[in-house]
Amino acid sequence: MSNEHAEEDDLRYGQVGEFRPVIVKLRSAAAAIRRGHIIAFPTESFYALGVDATNDDAIRALFSAKLRMRNKPVALIAGNSKQVMKYLRLNRHELILAKKHWPGPFTMIVQPRKKRTGIQTKALGAVAIGVRVPAHAGARRLALAAGVPITATSANISGQPPTKSPRTVARVFPDILILTGRCGKQRKPSTVVQIKGKYLTLIRQGAARV
């Protein structure tokens, strides 16, 4: 069986029964994201839902699955700074902060590149985009394997507690594919900042100190 067919079989395999997780491996999870599917994956603190940030339909499906209001934007993760800069603009001040805090629980709200990059800012609910390179190695590998920045909103119905196990994810989202792994022990959310000109605005004080 070819690798391509093996991936297809992996994506179709199994029936979701009584909260039985549908597990996929990294390569299949990345392929599913590129096809527009939603993937649940572990992060530093809980399971998150990832879709291709350049796919308008996938983002809309994500908001629908979470019952999330369209005026509540979701942030992105990337595998490294290079992947961030392919799609989003970082000025020299932001680059200094990125070098200091990435990988880590540090989200910067930045602008998409002027040339068309495919990031669906309108679908994501904001003109400027929150992005970070996570400390969780598995989450970074997923973004790199997918080849695009991906969403990293908590795997829950909006307003409900986050999920920390594949079984709990399957209970909430029985049709979503799951990339398994250990969640980290981070309890605080990421710190969120935005730089305008030379001035830094602290939007949320979280796990990273600035």
Backbone as JSON, one array per atom type, in Angstrom:
{
  "sequence": "MSNEHAEEDDLRYGQVGEFRPVIVKLRSAAAAIRRGHIIAFPTESFYALGVDATNDDAIRALFSAKLRMRNKPVALIAGNSKQVMKYLRLNRHELILAKKHWPGPFTMIVQPRKKRTGIQTKALGAVAIGVRVPAHAGARRLALAAGVPITATSANISGQPPTKSPRTVARVFPDILILTGRCGKQRKPSTVVQIKGKYLTLIRQGAARV",
  "N": [[0.84, -1.19, 0.0], [0.56, 2.22, -0.87], [2.04, 5.23, 0.53], [0.31, 7.38, 0.22], [-2.21, 6.12, -0.06], [-2.28, 4.88, 2.38], [-2.52, 7.06, 4.09], [-5.1, 7.94, 3.36], [-6.63, 5.74, 4.2], [-6.15, 5.88, 6.93], [-7.43, 8.27, 7.58], [-10.08, 7.59, 7.15], [-10.57, 5.53, 8.82], [-12.28, 3.6, 11.27], [-15.16, 3.81, 13.44], [-17.04, 6.22, 15.14], [-18.07, 5.53, 18.21], [-19.34, 5.1, 21.35], [-18.29, 7.79, 22.49], [-15.78, 7.26, 21.44], [-12.56, 8.0, 20.58], [-11.4, 9.18, 17.39], [-8.49, 8.48, 16.14], [-5.61, 9.91, 14.64], [-2.4, 9.92, 13.01], [0.54, 12.08, 12.9], [1.25, 12.75, 10.19], [-1.1, 12.18, 8.78], [-2.86, 13.84, 10.14], [-1.88, 16.37, 9.42], [-2.33, 16.24, 6.66], [-5.1, 16.11, 6.67], [-5.76, 18.63, 7.68], [-4.87, 20.21, 5.53], [-6.78, 19.46, 3.7], [-8.99, 20.72, 4.61], [-10.18, 19.86, 6.96], [-11.08, 19.74, 10.5], [-8.85, 19.45, 13.17], [-8.16, 18.05, 16.31], [-5.73, 18.7, 18.77], [-2.97, 18.33, 21.11], [-1.78, 20.88, 23.37], [0.24, 23.23, 25.25], [-1.37, 23.4, 27.49], [-4.04, 22.41, 27.15], [-6.32, 20.55, 24.99], [-6.56, 21.65, 21.62], [-8.27, 23.08, 18.77], [-7.53, 22.79, 15.42], [-7.37, 24.37, 12.27], [-6.69, 25.05, 8.81], [-5.48, 28.21, 8.39], [-5.7, 29.61, 6.06], [-7.92, 28.79, 4.79], [-11.06, 29.56, 4.13], [-13.58, 28.23, 4.33], [-13.0, 26.16, 6.12], [-12.39, 27.58, 8.44], [-14.85, 28.78, 8.96], [-16.35, 26.49, 9.47], [-15.11, 25.68, 11.81], [-15.8, 27.76, 13.65], [-18.54, 27.31, 13.66], [-18.7, 24.69, 14.72], [-17.79, 25.1, 17.32], [-19.73, 26.76, 18.25], [-19.2, 29.44, 18.32], [-19.15, 32.98, 18.59], [-19.0, 35.22, 15.83], [-17.66, 37.57, 16.22], [-15.65, 37.07, 17.96], [-12.47, 36.68, 17.76], [-10.05, 34.16, 16.72], [-6.84, 32.9, 17.63], [-3.65, 32.13, 16.07], [-1.22, 29.49, 15.58], [2.19, 28.77, 14.78], [4.88, 26.87, 13.3], [7.46, 27.86, 13.52], [9.39, 30.94, 13.59], [9.99, 31.62, 10.97], [7.9, 30.5, 9.48], [5.81, 32.06, 10.45], [6.54, 34.6, 9.42], [6.25, 34.24, 6.73], [3.6, 34.59, 6.24], [2.66, 36.69, 7.81], [3.34, 40.07, 8.91], [6.2, 41.11, 10.62], [7.6, 43.62, 12.5], [10.74, 45.23, 13.4], [10.78, 45.49, 16.17], [8.91, 43.62, 16.96], [10.17, 41.34, 16.03], [12.34, 41.2, 17.77], [11.02, 40.64, 20.19], [9.88, 38.2, 19.47], [12.15, 36.59, 19.15], [12.97, 36.52, 21.77], [10.84, 35.36, 23.21], [9.67, 33.19, 21.84], [10.04, 29.69, 21.13], [7.02, 29.7, 23.07], [4.6, 30.79, 25.6], [3.44, 33.21, 24.36], [1.75, 35.57, 22.72], [1.53, 37.57, 19.88], [-0.14, 40.29, 18.43], [-0.43, 40.9, 15.15], [0.05, 42.26, 11.81], [-1.26, 41.08, 8.65], [0.66, 40.25, 5.72], [1.14, 42.7, 3.12], [0.98, 41.88, 0.46], [-1.02, 39.38, -1.12], [-1.56, 36.74, 0.96], [-3.2, 34.74, 1.72], [-4.15, 34.3, 4.31], [-7.08, 34.22, 6.11], [-8.37, 36.8, 7.22], [-10.85, 38.07, 7.67], [-12.62, 35.93, 8.06], [-11.45, 34.86, 10.33], [-12.14, 36.72, 12.18], [-10.92, 39.16, 12.72], [-8.9, 42.02, 11.85], [-6.19, 42.39, 12.39], [-3.93, 39.81, 13.45], [-3.62, 37.39, 15.99], [-0.78, 35.59, 16.95], [1.44, 32.9, 17.74], [4.4, 31.0, 18.5], [4.27, 27.92, 19.72], [5.27, 26.41, 22.88], [4.89, 23.72, 23.01], [6.08, 20.9, 21.56], [4.83, 19.02, 19.86], [2.63, 20.44, 18.85], [3.96, 22.41, 17.38], [5.19, 20.79, 15.46], [2.96, 19.88, 14.09], [1.94, 22.22, 12.85], [4.1, 22.82, 11.17], [4.16, 20.51, 9.57], [1.69, 20.7, 8.34], [2.11, 22.92, 6.83], [1.16, 25.48, 6.91], [0.14, 28.31, 8.92], [-1.94, 27.51, 11.71], [-5.14, 27.41, 13.36], [-5.58, 27.68, 16.94], [-7.56, 27.36, 18.89], [-9.32, 26.63, 21.92], [-10.41, 23.26, 22.47], [-13.42, 23.04, 22.79], [-16.92, 23.69, 23.42], [-17.89, 27.01, 22.96], [-17.34, 28.95, 25.8], [-17.48, 26.85, 27.56], [-15.73, 24.46, 29.75], [-12.23, 23.76, 28.99], [-10.86, 20.94, 27.14], [-8.94, 18.04, 28.02], [-8.22, 15.51, 27.29], [-8.22, 12.85, 24.81], [-10.6, 11.33, 24.88], [-12.44, 13.03, 26.14], [-12.48, 15.1, 24.29], [-13.64, 13.71, 22.13], [-16.13, 13.22, 23.18], [-17.28, 15.75, 23.17], [-16.9, 16.58, 20.53], [-17.72, 14.46, 18.41], [-17.13, 13.81, 15.74], [-14.68, 14.75, 15.0], [-11.28, 14.49, 14.03], [-8.45, 13.3, 15.87], [-5.28, 14.16, 17.0], [-3.18, 12.61, 19.05], [-1.5, 13.05, 22.24], [0.5, 14.25, 24.99], [-0.82, 16.82, 26.97], [0.61, 19.9, 28.09], [1.54, 21.26, 31.35], [0.9, 23.83, 31.77], [-0.91, 26.42, 33.24], [-1.73, 29.07, 33.16], [-3.01, 31.33, 30.66], [-1.66, 32.32, 27.42], [0.48, 35.19, 27.27], [-0.59, 38.25, 25.85], [0.24, 40.64, 23.47], [0.48, 43.8, 21.73], [2.12, 45.72, 19.31], [2.4, 49.04, 18.4], [3.87, 51.17, 16.34], [6.5, 52.32, 18.22], [5.53, 51.52, 20.58], [4.44, 49.32, 23.09], [1.56, 47.5, 23.84], [0.12, 45.9, 26.51], [-2.08, 43.46, 26.34], [-3.08, 41.19, 27.56], [-1.96, 39.82, 30.51], [-0.21, 36.97, 30.87], [1.26, 33.76, 30.98], [3.86, 34.37, 30.14], [6.34, 36.77, 30.96], [6.66, 40.23, 30.39]],
  "CA": [[0.0, 0.0, 0.0], [1.37, 3.43, -0.93], [1.86, 6.14, 1.65], [-0.88, 8.19, -0.04], [-3.37, 5.32, 0.27], [-2.26, 4.65, 3.83], [-3.08, 8.25, 4.7], [-6.54, 7.95, 3.16], [-7.21, 4.73, 5.07], [-6.06, 6.38, 8.3], [-8.43, 9.29, 7.77], [-11.42, 7.01, 7.12], [-10.64, 4.35, 9.68], [-12.96, 3.58, 12.56], [-16.46, 4.41, 13.65], [-17.14, 6.87, 16.43], [-19.13, 4.92, 18.98], [-19.62, 5.78, 22.61], [-17.19, 8.7, 22.8], [-14.52, 6.63, 21.06], [-11.79, 8.95, 19.77], [-10.88, 8.79, 16.08], [-7.1, 8.9, 16.27], [-4.77, 9.95, 13.45], [-1.0, 10.25, 13.25], [0.92, 13.43, 12.5], [1.19, 12.96, 8.74], [-2.51, 12.19, 8.39], [-3.46, 15.04, 10.71], [-1.48, 17.49, 8.57], [-3.04, 16.09, 5.4], [-6.5, 16.44, 6.92], [-5.83, 20.09, 7.76], [-4.75, 20.75, 4.17], [-8.03, 19.17, 3.0], [-10.07, 21.52, 5.17], [-10.77, 19.25, 8.15], [-10.71, 20.23, 11.82], [-8.06, 18.49, 13.93], [-7.89, 18.34, 17.72], [-4.34, 18.36, 19.07], [-2.56, 18.81, 22.43], [-0.94, 22.07, 23.49], [0.89, 23.35, 26.56], [-2.32, 23.39, 28.61], [-5.26, 21.66, 26.87], [-6.48, 20.23, 23.57], [-6.99, 22.76, 20.79], [-8.81, 22.74, 17.46], [-6.73, 23.42, 14.39], [-7.71, 24.34, 10.85], [-5.85, 25.85, 7.93], [-5.87, 29.62, 8.5], [-5.91, 30.17, 4.73], [-9.11, 28.13, 4.24], [-12.24, 30.25, 4.65], [-14.63, 27.27, 4.68], [-12.57, 25.44, 7.31], [-12.53, 28.49, 9.58], [-16.28, 28.91, 9.25], [-16.76, 25.22, 10.09], [-14.59, 25.71, 13.17], [-16.67, 28.62, 14.45], [-19.83, 26.63, 13.78], [-18.55, 23.54, 15.63], [-17.62, 25.61, 18.69], [-20.82, 27.7, 18.55], [-18.47, 30.65, 18.7], [-19.59, 34.2, 17.94], [-18.08, 35.64, 14.78], [-16.89, 38.73, 16.67], [-14.62, 36.62, 18.9], [-11.42, 36.13, 16.89], [-9.21, 33.08, 17.22], [-5.42, 33.1, 17.36], [-2.97, 31.11, 15.27], [0.12, 29.05, 15.95], [3.07, 28.4, 13.67], [5.95, 25.98, 13.71], [8.64, 28.65, 13.83], [9.27, 32.34, 13.17], [10.02, 31.67, 9.5], [6.54, 30.24, 8.99], [5.02, 33.25, 10.77], [6.9, 35.71, 8.54], [5.77, 33.95, 5.38], [2.2, 35.0, 6.13], [2.36, 37.88, 8.61], [4.43, 41.04, 8.99], [6.8, 41.38, 11.92], [8.58, 44.7, 12.44], [11.97, 44.88, 14.13], [10.46, 45.36, 17.59], [8.23, 42.32, 17.1], [11.18, 40.3, 15.84], [13.1, 41.11, 19.03], [10.17, 39.93, 21.14], [9.74, 36.82, 19.01], [13.39, 35.89, 19.47], [13.05, 36.37, 23.22], [9.73, 34.62, 23.83], [9.24, 32.01, 21.08], [8.72, 29.13, 21.42], [6.55, 29.98, 24.4], [3.22, 31.26, 25.75], [3.54, 34.63, 24.06], [1.01, 35.86, 21.5], [1.61, 38.94, 19.36], [-1.15, 40.66, 17.44], [0.35, 41.49, 14.06], [-0.66, 42.5, 10.56], [-0.92, 40.21, 7.52], [1.49, 40.89, 4.7], [0.36, 43.48, 2.16], [0.67, 41.03, -0.67], [-2.01, 38.37, -0.78], [-0.93, 35.54, 1.53], [-4.2, 33.69, 1.91], [-4.71, 34.29, 5.65], [-8.47, 34.69, 6.03], [-8.55, 37.67, 8.37], [-12.27, 38.32, 7.9], [-13.2, 34.71, 8.63], [-10.89, 34.7, 11.67], [-12.81, 37.66, 13.06], [-10.09, 40.31, 13.06], [-8.01, 42.52, 10.8], [-4.88, 41.96, 12.88], [-3.99, 38.39, 13.81], [-2.81, 36.92, 17.1], [0.0, 34.42, 16.55], [2.56, 32.52, 18.61], [5.06, 29.72, 18.27], [4.04, 27.31, 21.03], [6.32, 25.63, 23.53], [4.57, 22.3, 22.84], [6.77, 20.44, 20.35], [3.88, 18.36, 18.98], [1.85, 21.47, 18.17], [4.84, 23.01, 16.37], [5.37, 19.83, 14.37], [1.73, 19.83, 13.3], [1.89, 23.41, 12.0], [5.13, 22.67, 10.13], [3.75, 19.45, 8.66], [0.56, 21.21, 7.56], [2.68, 23.88, 5.89], [0.49, 26.77, 7.06], [-0.3, 28.59, 10.29], [-3.22, 26.88, 12.01], [-5.81, 27.94, 14.55], [-5.29, 26.94, 18.18], [-8.6, 27.69, 19.85], [-9.56, 25.49, 22.81], [-11.32, 22.23, 21.95], [-14.62, 23.02, 23.61], [-17.98, 24.59, 23.01], [-17.54, 28.32, 23.48], [-17.81, 29.22, 27.15], [-17.41, 25.64, 28.38], [-14.35, 24.15, 30.16], [-11.38, 23.15, 27.96], [-10.71, 19.49, 27.2], [-7.55, 17.66, 28.25], [-7.98, 14.11, 26.91], [-8.91, 12.48, 23.58], [-11.96, 10.86, 25.15], [-13.28, 14.19, 26.4], [-12.66, 15.76, 22.99], [-14.59, 12.91, 21.35], [-17.46, 13.4, 23.77], [-17.78, 17.06, 22.75], [-16.85, 16.67, 19.07], [-17.57, 13.05, 18.03], [-16.72, 13.61, 14.35], [-13.4, 15.42, 14.75], [-10.09, 13.66, 14.12], [-7.65, 13.7, 17.03], [-3.86, 13.85, 17.1], [-3.0, 12.44, 20.5], [-0.24, 13.43, 22.87], [0.32, 14.8, 26.33], [-0.91, 18.27, 27.15], [1.52, 20.41, 29.09], [0.97, 21.59, 32.66], [0.73, 25.28, 31.88], [-2.25, 26.77, 33.69], [-2.06, 30.42, 32.72], [-3.05, 31.5, 29.21], [-0.5, 33.04, 26.88], [0.5, 36.65, 27.33], [-0.95, 38.83, 24.55], [0.7, 42.02, 23.32], [0.42, 44.4, 20.4], [3.03, 46.85, 19.16], [2.03, 50.06, 17.42], [5.04, 52.03, 16.3], [7.49, 51.91, 19.21], [4.85, 51.34, 21.85], [3.88, 48.0, 23.35], [0.36, 47.44, 24.66], [-0.11, 44.6, 27.12], [-3.51, 43.18, 26.26], [-3.37, 40.21, 28.6], [-0.79, 39.26, 31.2], [-0.36, 35.53, 31.02], [2.39, 32.97, 31.49], [5.14, 35.01, 29.81], [6.53, 38.1, 31.52], [7.24, 41.21, 29.46]],
  "C": [[0.88, 1.24, 0.0], [1.1, 4.29, 0.28], [0.6, 6.98, 1.48], [-2.14, 7.43, 0.35], [-3.44, 5.05, 1.76], [-2.84, 5.84, 4.56], [-4.59, 8.26, 4.57], [-7.21, 6.95, 4.08], [-7.22, 5.21, 6.52], [-7.16, 7.4, 8.57], [-9.84, 8.71, 7.82], [-11.63, 5.98, 8.2], [-11.5, 4.59, 10.91], [-14.31, 4.26, 12.55], [-16.48, 5.04, 15.03], [-18.34, 6.27, 17.15], [-19.4, 5.74, 20.21], [-18.39, 6.58, 23.03], [-15.84, 8.07, 22.47], [-13.73, 7.58, 20.16], [-11.39, 8.35, 18.43], [-9.47, 9.36, 15.98], [-6.39, 8.88, 14.92], [-3.34, 10.3, 13.86], [-0.67, 11.6, 12.62], [0.74, 13.66, 11.0], [-0.25, 13.05, 8.25], [-3.22, 13.41, 8.93], [-3.14, 16.26, 9.85], [-2.2, 17.44, 7.23], [-4.5, 16.48, 5.55], [-6.69, 17.95, 7.02], [-5.76, 20.7, 6.37], [-6.02, 20.51, 3.36], [-9.22, 19.94, 3.57], [-10.74, 20.94, 6.38], [-10.34, 19.99, 9.42], [-9.97, 19.12, 12.56], [-7.95, 18.95, 15.38], [-6.47, 17.88, 18.04], [-3.95, 18.94, 20.43], [-1.67, 20.05, 22.35], [-0.31, 22.09, 24.88], [-0.08, 23.17, 27.72], [-3.55, 22.52, 28.38], [-5.28, 21.28, 25.39], [-7.03, 21.45, 22.84], [-7.56, 22.22, 19.48], [-8.05, 23.52, 16.4], [-7.34, 23.27, 13.01], [-6.72, 25.21, 10.11], [-6.33, 27.3, 7.96], [-6.03, 30.3, 7.15], [-7.18, 29.64, 4.08], [-10.36, 28.72, 4.88], [-13.31, 29.26, 5.12], [-14.27, 26.52, 5.96], [-12.72, 26.31, 8.56], [-13.99, 28.65, 9.96], [-16.82, 27.64, 9.91], [-16.3, 25.16, 11.54], [-15.47, 26.56, 14.09], [-18.03, 27.96, 14.68], [-19.76, 25.49, 14.79], [-18.47, 23.99, 17.08], [-18.79, 26.47, 19.15], [-20.24, 29.03, 19.01], [-18.98, 31.85, 17.91], [-18.54, 34.66, 16.94], [-17.22, 36.83, 15.21], [-15.85, 38.37, 17.73], [-13.51, 35.95, 18.11], [-10.65, 34.99, 17.56], [-7.77, 33.35, 16.8], [-4.85, 31.92, 16.58], [-1.69, 30.66, 15.97], [0.89, 28.72, 14.68], [4.2, 27.54, 14.21], [7.23, 26.68, 14.1], [8.44, 30.07, 13.3], [9.25, 32.47, 11.66], [8.64, 31.45, 8.93], [5.63, 31.43, 9.29], [5.27, 34.33, 9.72], [6.51, 35.47, 7.09], [4.37, 34.52, 5.17], [1.87, 36.31, 6.82], [3.58, 38.78, 8.7], [4.91, 41.18, 10.43], [7.8, 42.52, 11.76], [9.76, 44.36, 13.35], [11.72, 44.72, 15.63], [9.78, 44.01, 17.86], [9.21, 41.17, 16.92], [12.02, 40.11, 17.1], [12.3, 40.33, 20.07], [10.01, 38.47, 20.76], [10.98, 36.01, 19.37], [13.5, 35.61, 20.96], [12.04, 35.36, 23.76], [9.27, 33.37, 23.07], [10.35, 30.98, 21.02], [8.32, 29.46, 22.87], [5.15, 30.55, 24.41], [3.11, 32.77, 25.55], [2.91, 34.9, 22.71], [1.18, 37.32, 21.13], [0.5, 39.15, 18.34], [-0.46, 41.46, 16.36], [-0.51, 41.59, 12.81], [-0.3, 41.45, 9.51], [-0.05, 40.96, 6.53], [0.61, 41.61, 3.69], [0.02, 42.67, 0.93], [-0.27, 39.92, -0.21], [-1.31, 37.1, -0.29], [-1.92, 34.42, 1.76], [-4.76, 33.61, 3.32], [-6.09, 34.94, 5.62], [-8.8, 35.54, 7.25], [-10.03, 37.89, 8.68], [-12.92, 37.11, 8.56], [-12.71, 34.49, 10.06], [-11.45, 35.7, 12.67], [-12.01, 38.88, 13.43], [-9.25, 40.74, 11.87], [-6.57, 42.17, 11.14], [-5.01, 40.57, 13.49], [-3.09, 38.11, 15.01], [-2.09, 35.64, 16.71], [1.1, 34.16, 17.58], [3.19, 31.25, 18.06], [5.04, 28.99, 19.61], [5.25, 26.56, 21.57], [6.11, 24.13, 23.33], [5.13, 21.81, 21.51], [5.81, 19.78, 19.37], [3.03, 19.35, 18.21], [2.69, 22.16, 17.1], [5.01, 22.08, 15.18], [4.13, 19.77, 13.49], [1.64, 21.02, 12.36], [2.91, 23.31, 10.86], [4.72, 21.63, 9.11], [2.59, 19.89, 7.78], [1.02, 22.23, 6.53], [2.07, 25.26, 5.96], [0.28, 27.04, 8.54], [-1.68, 27.98, 10.51], [-3.83, 27.54, 13.25], [-5.44, 27.09, 15.76], [-6.28, 27.36, 19.26], [-8.94, 26.45, 20.67], [-10.63, 24.55, 22.25], [-12.51, 22.08, 22.88], [-15.71, 23.83, 22.93], [-17.7, 25.93, 23.69], [-18.18, 28.57, 24.84], [-17.77, 28.04, 28.09], [-15.96, 25.35, 28.77], [-13.54, 23.53, 29.02], [-11.26, 21.65, 28.17], [-9.24, 19.12, 27.29], [-7.27, 16.2, 27.92], [-8.72, 13.82, 25.61], [-10.35, 12.05, 23.81], [-12.92, 12.03, 25.41], [-13.52, 14.98, 25.12], [-13.72, 15.04, 22.18], [-16.0, 13.05, 21.89], [-18.09, 14.71, 23.28], [-17.9, 17.15, 21.23], [-16.66, 15.26, 18.5], [-17.06, 12.81, 16.61], [-15.35, 14.21, 14.02], [-12.24, 14.45, 14.96], [-9.16, 14.21, 15.21], [-6.21, 13.22, 16.87], [-3.54, 13.78, 18.59], [-1.61, 12.86, 20.96], [-0.54, 13.99, 24.25], [0.18, 16.32, 26.27], [0.12, 18.68, 28.21], [0.79, 20.78, 30.37], [0.78, 23.09, 32.86], [-0.72, 25.61, 32.24], [-2.68, 28.16, 33.24], [-2.16, 30.47, 31.2], [-1.8, 32.22, 28.72], [-0.65, 34.53, 27.14], [0.2, 37.18, 25.93], [-0.51, 40.29, 24.51], [0.47, 42.5, 21.89], [1.35, 45.6, 20.38], [2.5, 47.77, 18.07], [3.13, 51.11, 17.44], [6.1, 51.5, 17.25], [6.85, 51.48, 20.53], [4.2, 49.96, 21.95], [2.66, 48.13, 24.25], [0.2, 46.03, 25.2], [-1.61, 44.37, 27.17], [-3.93, 42.17, 27.31], [-2.06, 39.72, 29.21], [-1.04, 37.79, 31.45], [0.91, 34.9, 31.55], [3.74, 33.62, 31.23], [5.2, 36.42, 30.38], [7.18, 39.02, 30.5], [7.66, 42.45, 30.22]]
}
